[in-house]
Amino acid sequence: MKLYSNDLKKTVCHRICDDKEKISDVSKELNLPIKTIEKWVTLYRKDPTSFNGIDNYEFAKRKIHAARYNDLDKKSLIAELKRKDSRIEYLESVIVSKDYQIKTMEKKS
């Protein structure tokens, strides 16, 4: 998976949305996949500031988040995994419950 800078994304979206260039032309010129550009344009149209943040912020955030487990001993890591499993089970139960409520309401309508 290639990573592209936010500056490139903003430039491409500006050319397509504001300068009215064709996606296919920009794709060929910059050698970028059309589907990738379409995703960027969709985001840009919803929020023109969507590429103003730090480049690859989510990727960097996940990497930092994952690193916090590196210094845990085996016992602490197991305890953390059990805690997260409990949280996942709880959230799944909430989703199932809400889904059931929605289906029940739809049947009554």
C-alpha positions, 0 to 999 in steps of 0.5 A: 500500500502506497502512502501519499502526502497530504500536499499531493492529495490537496493538489489533486483534489483542488485540480479536480474539484476547483479547476474542473480537470478530469480525474482520468487526465490527472491520473495519467499525468501523475501516474496515480490509480483512478480509484485512489483519486476518487476516494480522495475527491470524495473526502475532499468534497465532504470536507475540504480541510480533510487533508490539512492534518499531519501526513499519515496521522492515523498510521503514525498514531497506530504505530505509537499506540502499538509500541506501548505494549513493547515494554510489558512483561508476559503477565501484564500483556495477558492482563491487558489482552483479557481487559480488551477482550472483555471490552470487545465482548461488552461492545459486541453485546451493545451492538447486538442489543441495538440491532435487535431493538431496531429490528423490533421497531421496524416490525412494529412499523 
